[in-house]
Structure formats: C-alpha cells, structure tokens
Amino acid sequence: MEQLLMQINQLANKSKKEGLSSAEKERQVELRQMYLNLFRGSLDDILLNTTVYDSTGADVTPVALKNKQTKPTIQVIKMEQWEDEIK
C-alpha cells in the first residue's frame, strides 16, 4: 500500500511540475483505481465487523448492515498481486 501511494504521489508531483505523457496519465488512473479498491475493501471489512449500540446498550445496527453481516462473504485481496502490478 505504501509503494502504491508513493507512486501515486510521484506521478502527481511530476504532473504539477512538468506534465505527464499519455502513458503516465493512464498509469496514474490505474494506480488511483487500485488504491480506491483497496481502501473500499478495507472499509467494507471494518463495517461488516461493526455493531451499533444506543445509550441503553440495545443493538441498533441498521437492518441492511445486519443482512450483509449474516451473508457469508469471502473477499481475498492478495497484496502480492497489487505489489506486482505497481512495480
């Protein structure tokens, strides 16, 4: 993830200073999309493991979230795959 962000920032800095070639612009879009996919995946994992309680201690987790929590979902993100793509 750090390498991914480092490459995104390098391209952003280069874009500001001297501009990017069309290939670099495409690569920048790809890297940003990879980052968003990783971020969204981790956010989903956090939310799927969250329970909301009110001040009395009653479970007030939204029904839609409870439904997603009860469905068996397996999402495997192999960091090696992402790291290979950003090199």
C-alpha positions as MATLAB code, in Angstrom:
seq = 'MEQLLMQINQLANKSKKEGLSSAEKERQVELRQMYLNLFRGSLDDILLNTTVYDSTGADVTPVALKNKQTKPTIQVIKMEQWEDEIK';
ca = [
       0.000    0.000    0.000;
       2.872    2.365    0.800;
       4.510    1.718   -2.570;
       1.212    2.354   -4.267;
       0.770    5.701   -2.523;
       4.381    6.618   -3.211;
       3.916    6.024   -6.950;
       0.630    7.944   -6.985;
       2.318   10.892   -5.261;
       5.330   10.776   -7.582;
       3.091   10.987  -10.623;
       1.032   13.773   -9.023;
       4.187   15.799   -8.322;
       5.517   15.207  -11.828;
       2.153   16.243  -13.241;
       2.321   19.554  -11.381;
       5.946   20.272  -12.299;
       6.344   19.136  -15.889;
       3.228   17.283  -17.002;
       2.671   13.622  -17.806;
       2.807   11.638  -21.013;
      -0.342    9.838  -22.080;
       1.111    6.528  -20.813;
       1.874    8.113  -17.440;
      -1.634    9.544  -17.236;
      -3.083    6.091  -17.885;
      -0.796    4.608  -15.237;
      -1.886    7.307  -12.780;
      -5.550    6.392  -13.343;
      -4.758    2.679  -12.858;
      -2.855    3.316   -9.627;
      -5.608    5.514   -8.221;
      -8.214    2.864   -9.051;
      -6.107    0.184   -7.321;
      -5.844    2.395   -4.233;
      -9.592    3.051   -4.160;
     -10.342   -0.664   -4.489;
      -8.027   -1.493   -1.582;
      -9.457    1.327    0.535;
     -13.055    0.352   -0.143;
     -12.286   -3.292    0.594;
     -10.783   -2.462    3.962;
     -13.673   -0.122    4.803;
     -16.168   -2.848    3.948;
     -14.299   -5.242    6.251;
     -14.488   -2.726    9.082;
     -18.197   -2.084    8.592;
     -19.035   -5.782    8.316;
     -17.480   -6.275   11.751;
     -19.289   -3.342   13.380;
     -22.247   -3.436   15.758;
     -24.018   -0.227   16.795;
     -25.402    0.190   20.312;
     -27.526    3.012   21.703;
     -27.075    4.586   25.144;
     -29.143    1.842   26.822;
     -26.971   -0.890   25.345;
     -29.531   -2.087   22.823;
     -28.274   -3.271   19.462;
     -29.393   -0.671   16.901;
     -27.284   -1.875   13.988;
     -29.097   -0.975   10.747;
     -31.004   -3.885    9.210;
     -29.182   -3.565    5.883;
     -25.837   -3.933    7.668;
     -27.078   -6.894    9.695;
     -28.222   -8.589    6.486;
     -24.788   -8.164    4.938;
     -23.122   -9.419    8.106;
     -25.126  -12.644    8.067;
     -24.356  -13.426    4.421;
     -21.181  -15.445    4.068;
     -18.802  -13.302    2.061;
     -15.226  -14.018    1.306;
     -13.106  -11.295   -0.165;
      -9.474  -12.125   -0.671;
      -7.108   -9.367   -1.620;
      -3.635  -10.599   -2.259;
      -1.194   -7.796   -1.551;
       1.429   -9.623   -3.604;
      -0.801   -9.238   -6.649;
      -1.161   -5.498   -6.082;
       2.534   -5.095   -5.395;
       3.387   -6.874   -8.646;
       1.061   -4.554  -10.550;
       2.528   -1.344   -9.131;
       6.143   -2.268   -9.872;
];
